[in-house]
Amino acid sequence: METPIMRRTIFLTLAFALSSAAFAQTLPAIYPNVPFNRLSPDGKLVMSETSIVMDFSTGKQYSYVEKYSGGSGNCISSTGVIVGYQMETEKAAYWKGGSWTLLPSTPQLLMSYANGITPDGTRIVGAVSMSAYSGDYEGQMLVPCYWDVNADGTISDHHVLPYPNKDYTGRPPQYVTAVRVSDDGKTIAGQVRDFSGFVCQPLIYRQDANGDWTYEMLLDELYYPAGFQLPEDPGEALSQEDFMTPEEVEKYEQDVNLWNILGGDISTYPDIYDYMTQEEIDAFTEYFLEWSIESEEYYSKLSELYALVPNLSYNNVFMNSDASLYVSTDVKGFYDEYTGISIKNYTIYVIDLITGNYTAIPPKDDIHLTASALADNGTIFAQSHNLEYNIFNGYILPAGETEFIPLYDYVKSTDPKIGDWMKDNMTHDYMAIDLDDFSTYTATTLATGVPYCTPDMSLIAASIANFWDYEISYTTFGYLYSVESLAGVETISTEENIGLTPLSDGRLAIKGEPSTLEIYALNGLKVFSHKSPSGIIETVLPNGLYVARLTDKAGKNINKKIIIK
């Protein structure tokens, strides 16, 4: 029998505008199979975690499932460009007008990724592999870089940013990345992933008036605890062959090769000590004992250091447009053998890039949060998750506040009717398991998903995994809506007797003699307009839910929700 933990996952997406919209409040429209998680600053382009692009300025939808992926940072500009990478080859690429193109100087590289782009599309940031450089960085796989987009639309080769070649343990890091870029392109947020691949430290790159770049490691006081001394790394152990003569090594290797050719029994495999003198054996034994003691001491202290330093999630990097804040999530945990679940502790770090001060926000009431978005005003969005059932809920820390509150509570206080909609549509019964006796029972919960937002918070999206009905796990949904007063959406009295009725094939029947007709998508973008409409109007709009605004000759409006089909 399939358990809830075994269920396949589907996603729902919810989006809404919290700032002043061009129309009054509407309830969500449904977009199948589009779990939005990347948004352009102007709200015209969105991308899903399933690599589906929706262009609200044209009404077109593009799918690149298992082909291309958006970058890990602010990867969509307001100029209609998305940056990311080709999934099969792991090469940096950019999307424009429905087509993907590899970024210059990347085809010959082993790996390259484009993560962020400025709103005006003039600078792209990411990381590239070390294969094009000298071998001075043993063990390091990625270095940070940027591309400049010229006035004629051509793109420069990548420029490598300055970066540290040692992590907080003194070893070469695995990666140094560039994930997000400020609006002016002069500040870039990234991470240093340590030699083990398990711990990330934040860093910032800044460009001065002369065009020169420097970097600054963040939270150094936490990664280099006062009074803590890490012993010198003893390195990899030498082998017995390092204590033998070349002739002894050659004879040993010849006999091993012969054994392999003949397919001998394991009991007859050549014993390397038979090829060594007693003096060589004694020297190796003495060395290896000393190395083992030093290695044990080093890794014991290294484990202590791991427990002390933050373990910021890889690519969990958020920076607002003016580069005044950096936000990331520290995740520590252990594996519970009884339940088979990884138990983790989450702390969100908010770093003031002006003063250098930081705030650590630990879990409260056993609710563990991971940062998922940062608005320009300092509002932070986060997700909580029930690991047993893959249930995600949105939370928000409004600018100036000190505690996260549920996204539902925030929306409910902003617009009660939208809150009611969330409660009605996002409350689900699901099959749960009693971990004491492993019996099943029906539980009910409100799940609002993983929230994302545009920098000005005019658009918020949330993806939700289906934990309640595995029988429809192959279906995915998307919701878009704006949050503003619902009052008078259906009718606003005017001096003129005007109105409209949707017909088939995108046509509208106009009543009376309005002076203008405007139609808005649910993210507030105007998608159609007509002066002095009358009779039957052809909109040529894709199917969906819209808001139509009719203006009479006196300048008064009628706003009406319409479904075009």
N, C-alpha and C positions, 0 to 999 in steps of 0.2 A: 504493500500500500504506500502511496506517495504521501510523505509528510509535508508540513508547511515549509520546512527547511529545504526540501528538495525541489520545491516549485520553481518553475521558470519565472523569469522576471518580465514585467511589462512596465511601461511608464505612462504617466499622465503629466501633462504640463499645464501650468496655470500662470497667467501673466496679467498684470493690471497696472494702470497708471495712478500714481498717488499725487502727482502735481496737477496744476491746472490743465484740463484737457480742452480740446476744441469742441467737445460735445458733452452732453450730460451722461450720467452713468448708464452702462449697459451690462447685462449679465454675460457670462463667458460664451465665446464661440468655441466649437470643438474642432481641433486639427488632428486628425488621426495620424499616429505614428511619428509624432514630432515632439520629443521631449527636450524642449529648449534648454540650453545651458550656456550659450554664448550670444551676446547681444551687441549690436552696434551702438555707439553713443547716441545716435539720432533715432534709434528704434526701427529703422527701415529694414535692416537685415538681422535675421536670427539664424542660429545654427543649433542643431540638436546633437546630443551625445551619440546618436546613431548616424552622424554625418549627413544629415538632411539640411539643406539651406532653403530658407523661405525669404523671398524678396517682396516686402509689402509695398514697395513703390511700384512694382509691376504686377504683383499678384502671382508670380511664378514660383514654382517649387522645384528644387534640384536634389537628387539623391546620389551620394557617393559612398554608400555603405561598403565597408571593407576596402576602400580605394584611397580616400583622402580623409584626413582629420584636421580639425582646427587646432591652433596652438593652445598652449596651457595658460596664456595670459589674456590681455585685452586684444584679442586677435582679429577684431573687425573694425574697420575704419568707417568714417561717415562719407567716404568717397566711393563706397561700393566694393571694397577690397577685403578679402579674408586671407589671413596667412596661417599656414600650418605645415603639413608634410604629407608626402606620398607614403602610404602605409607599408606597401610591399618593399620598397627600396629604402625607406627611412631617409628621404631626401626632402629638404625644405622646399616649399612651394607656396604659390599664392593663387587665389581665385578672383576672377573678375568677369562679370557678364556671363557666367555659366561655365567658364573654362578654367582649368588649373594649368599653371606653368611652373616649372622648376625655377628656383631663384638662381641667379648667376653664380658661378664658381662652385656650385654644389655637386654637379654630377660626378666629379672625380673623387669626392670625399666619401669615406665609409659611411658616415652618418651626418645629418644636419637637420635642424629643427628651427622653424620660425614660430615664435610664441606671441609676440605683441607688435602692434602697429599704432602710430599716432593717429588721432582722429582725422587729420588732414592727409594721411597716407604718405607722408614724406620720409618716415624712418621706420624700419622694421628691425626687431631685435630677436635674438635666438641663440643657438649654440651649434658648434660644428665639431667634428671629430679631429683628433690630433694627427691623422694620417698625412696631412699635407705639411706638417712641420717637422723639425728636428727631433731627435730622440732624447731630448733633455728632460722630458716629463714622464718618466717611467710610471706606468700604472694609471695615468690620467687619460680619460677617453673623450671628454668634451671640454671645450673652452668657449667663453662668451663672445658674442659678436653682434654686429649690426650691419644693415644694408641701408644705403640712402637712395631715395627715389628722386631722380632729377626732374627738372621742370618739363623736359620733353617726354617724360614717362619712362625713360630707360632707368634701369636699376644698376647700382654699382656692384662690384664684387664685394664679398663680405670683408669687414674690418674687424680684426680681433681686438677686444677690449683688454686693458691690463687686468691682471687677476693674481691672486695668491697661488703659489705652487706648493704650499704646505697647508694641511688642515690643522685643527686645534691640537692634534696629537703629534704634529711634526712630520707626518707622512704625506706623500703626494695624494691629493684628493682624487676621487673617481671622476667627478664632474664639477665644473664651475659653469653656472648657467645664467642666462639673461631671460627673464620671464615677462616682465611688464615694463612699459615705457610711459613717461609723463607726456602730457599734451604737447609740450614744447620740444620733446625729444631729447632733452638734456639730462634727464635723470632716468636711470634704469634700475629695476629691482631684480635681484637674482638670489641664488643660493650657492653655497659650497657643500657638496656632498662628500663626506669623509671617505677615507681609504676603505672602510668596511662596507660602505654603501648603505649604512643604517642611520646615520646621523647627518642632519643638514643644519648649516649655520647661515643666517641671512647676511646679505651684503648689498651695498648700493654703489652704483657707478655714477659719477657726475662729470659733466663736460664744462670747462670754464670758458671765459670769453675768447680765449685764444684757440679754442677748439680742442684743447688737450683733455684727456680723460684721467681720472683718478678713481680709486675704489676705497670704500670704507666698510670694514667688517662691523656688523651689528651684534649687540649683546655679548661683547667680548668678556665682560665681567662674569658672565654665566658660563662661558665656555672655557675660561681660565680661572677656576675658583681660587680665591686667595688662600695661600698656604698649601695648596695641593702641588705635589711634585711627582711627575710621571717619570719613572726610571728610563734610562736609555733603552731603546728598542734593540734587543740582541739580534734581530734579523732572522733570516732563514738559517737553519742548521746546516753545517757542512756535512758532507757524506763521507763514508769510509774511503771512497776513491780519492778524496782530497788529501789523504794521508799516505797514499800509495805511490810507488814509482810509476812512470809511464809504461814501463814494460809489464808491471804487474796488472795495471789497468787493462792493457791490450790483451794479455792472456786471459783475464777474467771475462772480458767482453766476447772474445772468440769462443770460449766455452759456453757462454750463455746463448750465443747465436747458434752454435752447433746443437745445443739442447733443444732450442726452438725448432730447428729443422727436423731433428729426429723425433720430436714429439715425446720427449721423455716423461717419466712419472715425476710428480712434484717432489717426491722423496729424493730424487737424484739431481734436483736443481742445484747448480753450483753455489757453494757457500762462500761468500766473499771473504770471510775470515781465513779460509784456506789459502788465499792468495796474498795474505799480509804477513809481515814479520811480527814477532811478539812485541817488538818495540813500537811498531805502527799501531797495533791493536791497543796497547796501553795508552799511547798518545791520544788516539781517537776516543777511548773510553773516558779518559780524564777530561778531555775537551767537552764531550757530550754531556757529562754529568754537570759540569759548570754551566754549560749553555742551558740545560734543562732547568736549573735553579733560577737563572736569570730570566728565562722565558716565563716560568711560572710566576715569578714576582712581577714581571712586566704586565702580563695579561690579568693578573689579579688586581693590580692598580688600575689598569685600563677598564676593567669591569666596574670598579668604584667610580671612575670618571664618567662612564656611560650613565650611571644612575644619577649623577649630579647635573649633567648638562641637558639642555632642552633637545628634544628630538623632533625638530620641525618637519612636518610632512613634506614629502618631495612634491615640488610644484604647487604647494599650497601657499601662494604668494599673491598678496593684494596690495596695491598702492593706489592712492587717489590721484586725480588728474594733475594737481599742483605739486605732487611729491612731498606732501607734508606728513603723511602717515604710511606706515608699513604694517600689515597685519598677517599673521600666520598662526598655525596651530601646532602645539607640542603634543605628541602622542606617545605615551608609555604604556606598557602592558605586559601581560603574561598569558600563557595558555592554560585554561582550566581543563584538566584531563577528565573530570567527572562529567561536565556538560559538553565537552568538545568545542567550547567557545573561547575565542580570544578575548580576555577581559582587558580593557584599555582605560586609561585615564587621559582626559583631554584638557589642555589649558590653552586658551587663546592669548597670544601676545599682541599688544598694540604698541607700536614703537613710534614716538614722535621724532620725525626726521629733522625737525628744526632744533629742538633742544637736546635730542639724544636720550631723553627719558623714555621709560617704557612702563606699561601696566600689564600685569598678568591676571587673567580672568579664569580662575579655576572652576571646576564643576560645582554646581549648587543643587542640593536636593537630589543627588545622584543622577542629574541630567548632564550628560557629557556632550559637548558641542564642538563641531568643526566649522571654522570660518568658511563661508562660501561666496561672499561678495562684500565689497566696500564701496559705499557711495561717497561722492565728493565732499559732502557735509560731515563725514565721519560716522555716519550710520553704518553699522556692521550687521550683515546677515549671516546666519549659521544654521547648521542642521544638527538635529539629534537623531540617534538611531537605536532601535531595538534590535540587537544583533541576532536574537533567536528567530525573528520573523521578518527581518529586512524591512522594518517599518521606519520611515523617515518623517520627521516633523521639522517645519521651519520655525526659526526664532529670529528675533530682531533686537538689536541694541541701538535705540535711537540716539542720535548725536547729543552729547551732554549728559546722558544717563549712565548709570553704573551697573545695571543688571539687565540681562536679556529677558525678554518676555515672549510668549508664544506668538507666532505670526498671526494665528487666528484671533487672539485677543487684540492685537494691534489693528488688524483690518476691521474687526467688529467695532472698535471704538472710532475708527475713521469713517466707516460707513456700515451701519447695522444691517442693511439689506444684503450687502455682499457677505458679511459675516454669516448671516443666515444661510446664504447660498453655499458657502463653504461647509457649514455644519451639515446641511442636507445632502450635499454631493460628495463629501469627503469623509463621511462616517461609514465605517464598514464593519460587518461581522466577519470573523475569520476563525479558523480552527487553531486553537492553541494547545500546547502540551504542558501538563503538570509534571515538572521535573522531579517531583518526589516519587511518583509512581508511574510516570510516563503515560498517564491516561490523557485523553483529549477532551476538550470542552470548547464551547463557543464563547469568544470574547468580542468585545466591541470597542472600537477606537476611532478617533478623528485623526487623520494623517494628512498633513499639508505639504509634505515633500521637501525637497532641497531647493532653497530660494536663491535666485540670482537677480541682478538689477543693472539698469543703465546707470552711468555716473550721476545723473540728476534725479534718479529714482522715478523717472516718468514711466518706466516699464519694469515690472518685476515678473520673473518667470520661476516656476518651481516644478521640478520633475519628481514624479511619485512612482515608486515600484508597486506593482500589483501583488499584494500579499493575501488577498481575500478570495481569489477565484482562479485557481490554476487552469481551469478548463478554458478560459479565454486568454491564456497567457501569450498567445500569438498576436493579440490585438494591442495596439498602443493608441493613446489619446493625447490631445493637446488642448488646453484651454487658454484663451486670451481675453482679458477684460480690463477695464479701467475703473478706478475707484474715484468717484466724485458723488455729489448729491444726486440721488435718484429722483428727486422731486421733479415732476412735470416732464418726464421723458416721453410719455405717450402723447400728452396733449398740453399745449400752451395756447391759451386763447389769443386770438388776433382779431383785428378789425376786418380782415378779409376772410372769405370762405374758401380756404385752400386746403389741399391735402394730396395724398398719393396712395396708390395701391400697387403692390408688387404683382407682376404677371409672370409668365414663364420666360425662359431663355434670357434672363437678365433685363427684362423690360419693366418699365414703371408707367402706370397710368396716372397722369397728373390731373388733379381737380382744381378748378379755378385758374387764376392768373398770377402765380407767384413771380416775384422778380428774379429770384435765384434758387437754384437747387444745388446743394452740396452733399456729398456722401463721404463718410469717414469710416476707415477700418477701426477695429476695436483698440488699436494702440494709439489712436488719436490722429493718424495720418489721413490727410484728405486724398481720396483716391478717384474722385469724380466731381465735376462741377458743370453747370449749365446755366446760362443766362436766359431769362424769360422762357422757361420751359412750358410746354403745353402739349396736350394730347398724349401720345405714347412716346416715351423716351427710351432709346437703346443705351444701356450702360456698358455692356461688354465686360462686366465684372465677374470674377470667379464666384462660384457658389459660396455662401457663407452668411454670417450675421453682420449687419452694418448699422450705422445710425445715419438717417437722412435728415437734413436740415433744409426746410423751406423758409424763405424770407418773403414776407409780403411787402407791398409797396410803401407801407408805413415804417418798415425796418424791423418789424417784430417777427419772431421765429416760431416755427413748429419743429420740434425734434421728435423723431419717431424711429423706433427700432424696426428694421425690416430684414427679411430673409430673402436673399436672392438665390434662385434655384433654376 
